[in-house]
Amino acid sequence: LLTGSHDTNKFGKERKQAVPHVGCDIVIRRGAWVATNAIILGPCEVGENAVVAAGSVVTKNVPPYHMVGGSPARLIRIIEPAGR
């Protein structure tokens, strides 16, 4: 999980210290599954019961009940919950 950024308009030591402290949150909802070596870049949300495939790079929100994979991550399939 990677969150944060640096101000590319700053240079030297000032660039290292110019890090935003809000607005880069990563939220992983209940039942979501993030597989091995996946990278989640904030800000984004992984929805309830979503699946992120191994080695994926997530750069935007993953809706609930969606399986994503690849670099950048894209829809593989929609997961149909039992009883729906």
C-alpha positions as CSV (number, residue, x, y, z in Angstrom):
1,L,0.0,0.0,0.0
2,L,1.5,3.2,-1.1
3,T,0.1,6.6,-0.3
4,G,1.4,10.1,-0.4
5,S,3.2,12.2,-2.9
6,H,5.8,14.8,-3.2
7,D,5.5,18.3,-4.7
8,T,7.4,18.1,-8.0
9,N,7.6,21.9,-8.1
10,K,9.9,21.9,-5.1
11,F,13.6,20.9,-5.2
12,G,16.3,19.5,-2.9
13,K,15.5,19.2,0.7
14,E,12.3,21.2,0.4
15,R,10.9,18.5,-2.0
16,K,11.5,15.8,0.6
17,Q,9.6,17.7,3.2
18,A,6.7,18.9,1.0
19,V,4.4,15.9,1.6
20,P,0.6,16.3,1.8
21,H,-0.8,14.9,5.1
22,V,-4.4,14.5,3.8
23,G,-6.1,13.3,0.6
24,C,-4.1,10.2,-0.1
25,D,-6.0,7.7,1.9
26,I,-6.4,4.0,1.0
27,V,-9.6,2.3,2.2
28,I,-10.0,-1.4,2.0
29,R,-13.6,-2.4,2.7
30,R,-14.9,-5.5,4.6
31,G,-14.3,-8.8,2.8
32,A,-12.0,-7.4,0.2
33,W,-9.0,-9.6,-0.8
34,V,-5.7,-8.2,-1.9
35,A,-3.4,-10.9,-3.3
36,T,0.4,-11.2,-3.1
37,N,2.6,-8.5,-4.5
38,A,-0.4,-6.3,-5.4
39,I,0.4,-2.5,-5.2
40,I,-2.4,-0.1,-4.2
41,L,-1.7,3.5,-4.9
42,G,-3.7,6.0,-3.0
43,P,-6.0,7.8,-2.9
44,C,-8.4,5.0,-3.7
45,E,-10.9,2.6,-2.2
46,V,-11.2,-1.2,-2.6
47,G,-14.9,-2.0,-2.3
48,E,-16.6,-4.6,-0.1
49,N,-15.9,-8.2,-1.2
50,A,-13.7,-7.0,-4.1
51,V,-10.6,-9.0,-5.2
52,V,-7.3,-7.6,-6.4
53,A,-5.3,-10.2,-8.3
54,A,-1.6,-11.0,-7.5
55,G,0.9,-8.5,-8.9
56,S,-1.7,-5.9,-9.9
57,V,-1.2,-2.2,-9.7
58,V,-4.4,-0.4,-8.5
59,T,-4.5,3.3,-9.5
60,K,-8.2,4.0,-9.0
61,N,-11.2,2.8,-7.0
62,V,-12.3,-0.8,-7.2
63,P,-16.1,-1.2,-7.0
64,P,-17.7,-3.7,-4.6
65,Y,-17.9,-7.3,-5.9
66,H,-15.4,-6.6,-8.7
67,M,-12.3,-8.7,-9.5
68,V,-9.4,-6.6,-11.0
69,G,-6.0,-7.5,-12.2
70,G,-3.1,-6.3,-14.3
71,S,-0.9,-3.2,-14.5
72,P,-2.8,-1.0,-14.4
73,A,-5.6,-3.0,-12.8
74,R,-8.7,-3.4,-14.9
75,L,-11.9,-5.4,-14.6
76,I,-11.5,-9.2,-14.9
77,R,-15.1,-10.1,-13.9
78,I,-17.9,-9.1,-11.5
79,I,-18.4,-11.5,-8.6
80,E,-22.0,-12.5,-8.1
81,P,-22.7,-13.0,-4.4
82,A,-24.7,-16.1,-3.4
83,G,-28.4,-15.5,-3.0
84,R,-28.4,-12.5,-5.3
